Structure formats: structure tokens, C-alpha cells
């Protein structure tokens, strides 16, 4: 059964009507991600920094942000 958390809807692939990728497709996608990470690392002066937090955190700055100060609700 679908579940809604923080305004996002989570479903199983079957509920969403999509098929899971095949192992061959997963291997192809993993290789593409590996190539993309290699390009990102080569472009950054610090190899440990790939991208800022804003690209990894959907709830940052929203009412669901655990770091948000309660006084921000005004």
C-alpha cells in the first residue's frame, strides 16, 4: 500500500505500474553513474566534494527540516 511521508508518496513498483530494471540494465546504469562520478571528481579542486547539500536533501529549508528553528514558523 502506498505511504505518504513529508508530502512525498512512496509505492512499490507494482503499485506504481512500473517494472523493475533487469540486472543488465542495472549494470549499464551503474557504469554510467561511475563515469559521471569520475567526471565530477576530475572537475572539482577537492576530490571529496562532489556537489553541494542542496542536491542531496529534499527537506532542507522546509517545515520538515529537523535543523529548522521553531521560531521560523512565524
MDAnalysis code that builds the backbone (N, CA, C; Angstrom):
import MDAnalysis as mda
import numpy as np

u = mda.Universe.empty(222, n_residues=74, atom_resindex=np.repeat(np.arange(74), 3), trajectory=True)
u.add_TopologyAttr("name", ["N", "CA", "C"] * 74)
u.add_TopologyAttr("resid", np.arange(1, 75))
u.add_TopologyAttr("resname", ["UNK", "UNK", "UNK", "UNK", "UNK", "UNK", "UNK", "UNK", "UNK", "UNK", "UNK", "UNK", "UNK", "UNK", "UNK", "UNK", "UNK", "UNK", "UNK", "UNK", "UNK", "UNK", "UNK", "UNK", "UNK", "UNK", "UNK", "UNK", "UNK", "UNK", "UNK", "UNK", "UNK", "UNK", "UNK", "UNK", "UNK", "UNK", "UNK", "UNK", "UNK", "UNK", "UNK", "UNK", "UNK", "UNK", "UNK", "UNK", "UNK", "UNK", "UNK", "UNK", "UNK", "UNK", "UNK", "UNK", "UNK", "UNK", "UNK", "UNK", "UNK", "UNK", "UNK", "UNK", "UNK", "UNK", "UNK", "UNK", "UNK", "UNK", "UNK", "UNK", "UNK", "UNK"])
u.atoms.positions = np.array([
    [0.830, -1.175, 0.000],
    [0.000, 0.000, 0.000],
    [0.884, 1.251, 0.000],
    [0.501, 2.248, -0.756],
    [1.258, 3.499, -0.832],
    [1.298, 4.179, 0.524],
    [2.399, 4.907, 0.754],
    [2.587, 5.599, 2.021],
    [3.048, 7.018, 1.713],
    [2.445, 8.000, 2.389],
    [2.839, 9.388, 2.176],
    [3.608, 9.890, 3.391],
    [4.816, 10.398, 3.137],
    [5.681, 10.928, 4.189],
    [6.203, 12.278, 3.719],
    [6.006, 13.288, 4.545],
    [6.511, 14.638, 4.249],
    [6.093, 15.110, 2.859],
    [4.867, 14.816, 2.482],
    [4.354, 15.264, 1.194],
    [4.817, 14.447, 0.004],
    [5.567, 13.388, 0.240],
    [6.047, 12.503, -0.833],
    [5.295, 11.184, -0.754],
    [4.957, 10.634, -1.898],
    [4.223, 9.371, -1.946],
    [5.185, 8.241, -2.305],
    [5.202, 7.206, -1.480],
    [6.079, 6.061, -1.684],
    [5.225, 4.848, -2.015],
    [5.558, 4.164, -3.104],
    [4.818, 2.994, -3.562],
    [5.793, 1.906, -3.969],
    [5.292, 0.689, -4.016],
    [6.094, -0.394, -4.578],
    [6.064, -0.235, -6.094],
    [7.019, -0.824, -6.807],
    [6.987, -0.731, -8.270],
    [5.673, -1.262, -8.856],
    [5.139, -2.315, -8.261],
    [3.891, -2.881, -8.761],
    [2.741, -1.888, -8.606],
    [2.675, -1.204, -7.454],
    [1.622, -0.214, -7.229],
    [1.752, 0.959, -8.194],
    [2.971, 1.322, -8.519],
    [3.210, 2.444, -9.419],
    [3.034, 2.050, -10.883],
    [2.944, 0.754, -11.156],
    [2.747, 0.290, -12.522],
    [4.014, 0.284, -13.358],
    [5.161, 0.128, -12.713],
    [6.425, 0.073, -13.447],
    [7.107, -1.264, -13.194],
    [7.950, -1.654, -14.123],
    [8.699, -2.899, -13.972],
    [10.086, -2.590, -13.421],
    [10.577, -3.463, -12.579],
    [11.930, -3.303, -12.040],
    [12.940, -3.492, -13.171],
    [14.056, -2.759, -13.128],
    [15.063, -2.922, -14.182],
    [15.709, -4.304, -14.116],
    [16.130, -4.781, -15.263],
    [16.799, -6.079, -15.336],
    [18.226, -5.936, -14.813],
    [18.871, -7.030, -14.439],
    [20.272, -6.942, -13.993],
    [21.186, -6.301, -15.043],
    [20.913, -6.557, -16.318],
    [21.722, -5.955, -17.382],
    [21.544, -4.433, -17.403],
    [20.292, -3.987, -17.235],
    [20.042, -2.551, -17.206],
    [20.717, -1.914, -15.992],
    [20.639, -2.578, -14.844],
    [21.285, -2.055, -13.641],
    [22.786, -1.916, -13.836],
    [23.412, -2.902, -14.464],
    [24.851, -2.829, -14.735],
    [25.181, -1.644, -15.640],
    [24.346, -1.433, -16.661],
    [24.556, -0.321, -17.586],
    [24.440, 1.016, -16.849],
    [23.417, 1.161, -15.991],
    [23.217, 2.403, -15.251],
    [24.335, 2.635, -14.243],
    [24.787, 1.573, -13.582],
    [25.888, 1.712, -12.624],
    [27.157, 2.202, -13.322],
    [27.398, 1.693, -14.515],
    [28.570, 2.124, -15.279],
    [28.448, 3.602, -15.656],
    [27.248, 4.040, -16.045],
    [27.047, 5.451, -16.377],
    [27.273, 6.339, -15.154],
    [26.777, 5.914, -13.992],
    [26.995, 6.686, -12.771],
    [28.471, 6.732, -12.407],
    [29.165, 5.622, -12.611],
    [30.596, 5.581, -12.312],
    [31.343, 6.590, -13.193],
    [30.986, 6.646, -14.476],
    [31.611, 7.603, -15.387],
    [31.291, 9.043, -14.980],
    [30.048, 9.293, -14.583],
    [29.655, 10.646, -14.177],
    [30.399, 11.069, -12.911],
    [30.527, 10.166, -11.946],
    [31.267, 10.486, -10.721],
    [32.734, 10.776, -11.028],
    [33.295, 10.039, -11.978],
    [34.692, 10.266, -12.361],
    [34.849, 11.668, -12.960],
    [33.897, 12.085, -13.809],
    [33.954, 13.424, -14.400],
    [33.800, 14.504, -13.326],
    [32.884, 14.290, -12.368],
    [32.697, 15.261, -11.292],
    [33.951, 15.399, -10.445],
    [34.562, 14.282, -10.105],
    [35.770, 14.318, -9.274],
    [36.911, 15.034, -9.993],
    [37.013, 14.819, -11.294],
    [38.104, 15.460, -12.033],
    [37.868, 16.958, -12.189],
    [36.615, 17.415, -12.100],
    [36.306, 18.832, -12.263],
    [36.430, 19.611, -10.964],
    [36.411, 18.926, -9.828],
    [36.441, 19.594, -8.528],
    [37.877, 19.724, -8.022],
    [38.217, 20.874, -7.422],
    [39.560, 21.006, -6.848],
    [39.757, 20.084, -5.642],
    [38.675, 19.753, -4.944],
    [38.733, 18.841, -3.803],
    [38.004, 17.561, -4.202],
    [38.708, 16.444, -4.374],
    [38.070, 15.218, -4.860],
    [36.992, 14.659, -3.934],
    [36.953, 15.111, -2.667],
    [35.933, 14.618, -1.742],
    [34.601, 15.338, -1.916],
    [34.610, 16.508, -2.547],
    [33.385, 17.284, -2.726],
    [32.818, 16.993, -4.111],
    [31.639, 16.393, -4.153],
    [31.008, 16.095, -5.437],
    [29.960, 17.133, -5.795],
    [29.140, 17.522, -4.846],
    [28.102, 18.515, -5.084],
    [27.650, 19.052, -3.736],
    [26.999, 20.194, -3.755],
    [26.512, 20.782, -2.520],
    [25.346, 19.995, -1.934],
    [25.025, 20.293, -0.671],
    [23.935, 19.603, 0.013],
    [22.588, 19.808, -0.660],
    [22.402, 20.931, -1.329],
    [21.092, 21.201, -1.910],
    [20.705, 20.163, -2.968],
    [21.659, 19.430, -3.482],
    [21.346, 18.413, -4.475],
    [21.044, 17.057, -3.845],
    [21.222, 16.949, -2.532],
    [21.025, 15.668, -1.868],
    [19.908, 15.692, -0.845],
    [19.358, 16.855, -0.516],
    [18.457, 16.984, 0.617],
    [17.154, 17.646, 0.185],
    [16.083, 16.854, 0.074],
    [14.789, 17.382, -0.349],
    [14.092, 18.205, 0.727],
    [14.404, 17.969, 2.003],
    [13.654, 18.636, 3.062],
    [14.353, 19.872, 3.619],
    [15.555, 20.157, 3.181],
    [16.287, 21.312, 3.684],
    [15.494, 22.589, 3.415],
    [15.260, 23.362, 4.483],
    [14.547, 24.622, 4.348],
    [13.041, 24.494, 4.353],
    [12.516, 23.283, 4.499],
    [11.067, 23.089, 4.560],
    [10.634, 22.921, 6.002],
    [9.320, 22.820, 6.210],
    [8.817, 22.626, 7.570],
    [9.220, 21.273, 8.143],
    [9.723, 20.359, 7.308],
    [10.142, 19.037, 7.760],
    [11.629, 18.974, 8.109],
    [12.347, 20.067, 7.925],
    [13.785, 20.113, 8.204],
    [14.028, 19.990, 9.708],
    [14.716, 18.940, 10.165],
    [14.937, 18.774, 11.602],
    [15.845, 19.852, 12.199],
    [16.620, 20.543, 11.373],
    [17.510, 21.604, 11.861],
    [16.799, 22.944, 11.948],
    [15.567, 22.998, 11.482],
    [14.831, 24.260, 11.440],
    [14.481, 24.734, 12.850],
    [14.684, 26.006, 13.085],
    [14.371, 26.613, 14.376],
    [12.861, 26.816, 14.463],
    [12.276, 26.495, 15.601],
    [10.831, 26.647, 15.795],
    [10.384, 28.092, 15.622],
    [11.264, 29.063, 15.873],
    [10.895, 30.473, 15.716],
    [10.715, 30.847, 14.249],
    [11.132, 29.970, 13.325],
    [10.964, 30.229, 11.888],
    [9.523, 30.040, 11.438],
    [8.664, 29.527, 12.277],
    [7.281, 29.230, 11.895],
    [6.395, 30.465, 11.867],
    [6.921, 31.623, 12.159],
    [6.116, 32.845, 12.214],
    [5.634, 33.263, 10.861],
])
